[in-house]
Amino acid sequence: MTTDLPPHSFVVPHRSRPRFGELGLRLVAGAAVLVLAAIMAAIVYQVVREAWPSLREFGFGFLTANEWNAVTDKFGALDLIWGTMVTSLVALAISVPVAVAIGLFLSELAPRMLRTPVALMVELLAAIPSVVLGLWGILVMGPFLSEHVEPFLHDHLGFIPLFSGTPSSRGLLPACVVLTIMIVPIVASISRELFISVPSDLKQGAMALGATRWEMVRSVSIPQVSGGLVAATMLGFGRAVGEAIAVTQVIGGTLYSGSSLFHPADTMASRIAAQYQGSATALQKASLAYLAVILLVISLVTNISAQVIARRIQRRAGGRPA
């Protein structure tokens, strides 16, 4: 039996009752976004306001001056920016390959009975308080580096400027190692989740075509998650740039812009943590806030760059932007 009803008679009638759940969800989500934006704006406003006397006094010359003298009220950030970049980039260069390898091992190579315990150990490493890690750096890592690692590097690679100078238990190299330990768990956890998210059909297809496991990882897994790996790397860089307590305990607190990793130095975050509460003058406190403004700018540029790079990589790979 057939009916000759017009097509529009099958249209579901519009609901007249208001959807309170959907409306509530929109209000809560929108309020959360507004609160977050307000907090960010308040942070930026307060930091810039605190730094304004130094901004007015030194201008952009603050970025190229290398003096930090509370007696004469002369301050500059060049050595601190140098120390921040060196420790962060060296730590990133060491930690990212190790972290990606850990992510690959846990997602592709490790026996199933080992995956959960090893992943838990990696995540617990990220839960260690930075002050405890810095204390370990003072008591154990620093002396070990100065007595064994740094002399070895100096004897065999001393012709390279990075490994010249006198070995020391406090300096750029201990700070780099501490930051490496802090970055590895973050990047490794993200890398593991990224590699697990790769569709199994793609991996099995590559293996069925005769690819080895390494060829499958190189040609399928890594291109599929390359944008996410870039984002994870930038996240690790942000953690390294902003770390203060652990770095303060092992870096030495000395202005330095040379190339040796054995020499004591300082970073912007470390200088803020060490001197802000005990600032001798108002201009010194404003200059420390100026350092915070520079850190905010670095964070903003890093996040924007990560998004641009990740989108370009995904576009070339034919996938969706991360």
C-alpha positions in Angstrom: 0.0 0.0 0.0 1.5 3.3 -1.0 0.6 6.9 0.0 0.9 9.9 -2.2 2.0 12.4 0.5 4.1 15.4 -0.6 7.7 15.3 0.6 7.3 18.2 2.9 4.9 16.2 5.1 7.8 14.1 6.4 9.7 17.0 7.8 10.2 16.8 11.6 8.3 19.6 13.2 10.3 22.2 15.0 10.5 21.9 18.7 8.9 24.7 20.5 10.4 24.0 23.9 13.7 25.8 24.7 16.7 23.5 24.9 18.0 24.5 28.4 20.9 22.0 28.3 22.3 23.3 25.0 21.7 26.9 26.2 23.5 26.2 29.5 26.4 24.5 27.7 26.8 27.6 25.5 26.7 29.9 28.5 29.2 27.9 30.5 31.6 27.5 27.6 31.4 31.1 26.6 31.9 32.2 30.2 35.0 30.0 30.5 36.5 31.6 27.4 35.7 35.1 28.6 37.3 34.4 32.0 40.4 33.0 30.4 40.7 36.0 28.1 40.2 38.3 31.0 42.9 36.6 33.1 45.4 36.8 30.2 44.6 40.4 29.6 45.0 41.2 33.4 48.3 39.4 33.5 49.7 41.3 30.5 48.4 44.6 31.8 49.8 44.2 35.2 53.2 43.0 34.0 53.5 45.8 31.4 52.4 48.3 34.1 55.0 47.1 36.5 57.7 47.2 33.8 56.7 50.7 32.5 59.4 52.7 34.4 62.1 50.5 32.9 60.5 50.5 29.5 60.5 54.3 29.6 64.0 54.6 31.0 65.8 52.1 28.8 63.5 51.5 25.8 64.7 48.8 23.4 68.3 49.5 24.5 67.5 47.2 27.4 67.7 44.2 25.0 71.3 45.0 23.9 72.8 46.1 27.2 74.7 43.6 29.3 75.0 45.4 32.6 73.0 44.6 35.7 74.0 46.9 38.5 71.5 47.9 41.3 73.9 50.4 42.7 74.1 52.6 39.6 70.6 51.6 38.4 71.9 50.4 35.1 70.2 47.3 33.8 70.3 45.2 30.5 69.0 41.9 29.4 71.4 40.7 26.7 73.3 38.2 28.9 70.1 36.9 30.4 68.5 36.5 27.0 71.6 34.6 25.9 71.6 32.3 28.9 67.9 31.6 28.4 68.3 30.8 24.7 71.4 28.6 25.2 69.9 26.5 28.0 66.5 26.1 26.3 67.8 25.2 22.8 70.5 22.8 24.1 68.0 21.1 26.3 65.6 20.9 23.4 68.2 19.5 21.1 68.9 16.7 23.6 65.4 16.0 24.9 63.3 15.9 21.7 65.0 13.0 20.0 65.0 11.1 23.2 61.4 11.9 23.9 60.2 10.9 20.4 62.2 7.7 20.6 60.4 6.9 23.9 57.1 7.7 22.3 57.9 5.3 19.4 59.1 2.6 21.8 55.9 2.7 23.9 53.6 2.8 20.9 55.3 0.5 18.4 58.1 -1.6 19.9 57.6 -2.3 23.6 55.9 -5.5 24.7 52.4 -4.9 25.9 53.2 -5.9 29.5 55.9 -3.2 29.6 54.0 -0.3 28.0 51.8 0.7 30.9 54.6 0.6 33.6 57.1 2.4 31.5 54.6 5.1 30.5 53.7 5.5 34.1 57.3 6.0 35.0 57.7 8.7 32.3 54.6 10.5 33.6 55.8 10.3 37.2 59.1 12.0 36.2 57.0 15.0 35.1 55.4 15.1 38.5 58.7 15.6 40.4 58.7 19.2 41.9 61.2 21.4 40.2 62.8 22.4 43.5 63.4 18.8 44.3 65.0 18.3 40.9 67.1 21.4 41.5 68.3 20.0 44.8 69.2 16.8 43.2 71.1 18.8 40.7 73.1 20.5 43.4 73.9 17.4 45.4 74.3 14.7 42.8 74.2 15.8 39.2 76.5 18.9 39.5 79.4 17.1 41.2 79.1 14.2 38.8 79.2 16.5 35.7 82.2 18.5 37.1 84.2 15.4 38.1 83.5 13.0 35.2 81.5 14.4 32.3 82.9 17.9 31.8 86.6 16.8 32.1 85.9 14.1 29.5 84.3 16.5 27.2 87.1 19.0 27.7 89.8 16.5 27.0 88.3 15.1 23.8 86.2 18.0 22.5 87.9 21.0 24.0 88.7 22.4 20.6 84.9 23.1 20.3 84.0 26.4 22.0 81.0 24.8 23.8 83.3 22.4 25.7 86.1 24.8 26.5 86.8 26.4 29.9 87.1 25.0 33.4 84.7 22.3 34.6 82.3 23.5 37.2 79.4 22.0 39.2 77.3 25.1 38.5 76.8 26.5 35.0 75.1 26.2 31.7 75.6 22.5 31.3 73.9 21.5 34.6 71.0 23.8 33.8 70.7 22.2 30.3 70.6 18.7 31.9 68.0 19.7 34.4 65.8 21.3 31.7 66.3 18.2 29.5 64.9 16.0 32.4 61.9 18.3 32.7 61.2 18.4 29.0 61.5 14.7 28.2 58.3 13.5 30.0 56.1 16.2 28.4 57.2 15.6 24.8 57.4 11.8 25.3 53.8 11.6 26.6 52.5 13.7 23.8 54.5 11.8 21.2 53.2 8.5 22.5 49.6 9.6 22.2 50.3 10.9 18.7 51.8 7.7 17.4 49.0 5.7 19.0 46.4 7.8 17.1 47.9 6.9 13.7 45.2 4.7 12.0 46.3 1.0 12.1 45.0 0.5 8.5 47.8 2.8 7.2 50.5 1.0 9.2 49.3 -2.5 8.3 49.0 -1.4 4.6 52.6 -0.3 4.6 53.7 -3.5 6.2 51.7 -5.5 3.7 53.5 -3.8 0.8 56.8 -5.0 2.2 57.9 -2.1 4.3 60.0 -2.9 7.4 58.9 -1.5 10.7 61.4 1.4 10.5 60.2 2.2 6.9 56.6 2.2 8.1 57.5 4.5 11.0 59.5 6.8 8.7 57.1 7.0 5.8 53.7 6.6 7.6 53.7 7.3 11.3 56.0 10.3 11.5 54.4 12.2 8.5 51.0 11.6 10.0 51.9 13.2 13.3 54.6 15.7 12.3 52.4 18.7 13.1 51.7 17.4 16.5 55.4 16.7 17.1 56.2 20.3 16.2 53.5 21.5 18.7 55.0 19.2 21.4 58.5 20.5 20.7 57.2 24.1 21.1 55.5 23.2 24.3 58.8 21.8 25.7 60.5 24.9 24.6 58.0 27.0 26.5 58.6 24.9 29.6 62.3 25.4 29.3 62.2 29.1 28.8 59.9 29.7 31.7 61.5 27.4 34.3 63.0 29.3 37.2 63.5 27.4 40.5 65.5 24.4 39.3 67.6 26.5 36.9 68.3 29.0 39.7 69.7 26.3 41.9 72.3 25.0 39.4 73.1 27.7 36.8 75.3 29.9 39.1 73.5 33.3 38.8 76.3 35.1 36.9 76.0 37.3 33.8 77.7 35.5 30.9 77.3 35.6 27.1 80.2 33.4 26.1 80.1 30.0 24.3 81.3 27.6 27.0 78.7 25.4 28.6 80.9 25.0 31.7 80.7 28.6 32.8 78.2 29.9 35.3 75.4 32.0 33.8 71.9 33.1 34.4 68.5 33.2 32.6 65.6 35.7 32.7 63.3 33.5 34.7 66.0 32.6 37.1 66.9 36.3 37.6 63.3 37.2 38.3 62.9 34.4 40.8 66.1 35.2 42.6 65.8 39.0 42.9 62.3 40.3 42.6 61.3 40.0 46.3 64.6 41.6 47.4 64.9 44.3 44.8 67.0 47.2 46.0 65.4 49.9 43.9 62.1 50.6 42.2 63.9 50.6 38.8 65.4 47.2 39.5 62.0 45.8 40.2 60.7 47.4 37.0 63.6 45.9 35.0 62.8 42.5 36.4 59.2 43.0 35.2 60.7 44.0 31.8 62.3 40.6 31.7 58.8 39.1 32.3 57.5 41.1 29.4 60.2 39.6 27.2 59.3 36.1 28.3 55.6 36.8 27.4 56.6 38.0 24.0 58.8 34.9 23.5 55.9 32.7 24.5 53.5 34.5 22.1 56.0 34.2 19.2 56.7 30.6 20.0 53.0 29.6 20.0 52.2 31.5 16.8 55.3 30.0 15.1 54.3 26.5 16.2 50.8 26.9 14.8 52.1 28.2 11.4 54.7 25.4 11.1 52.3 22.7 12.1 49.7 23.9 9.6 52.2 24.0 6.8 53.6 20.5 7.6 50.0 19.1 7.7 49.1 20.9 4.4 52.2 19.4 2.7 51.3 15.9 4.1 47.7 16.2 2.9 46.2 16.0 6.3 44.2 18.3 8.4 45.9 21.1 10.3 46.7 20.2 13.9 
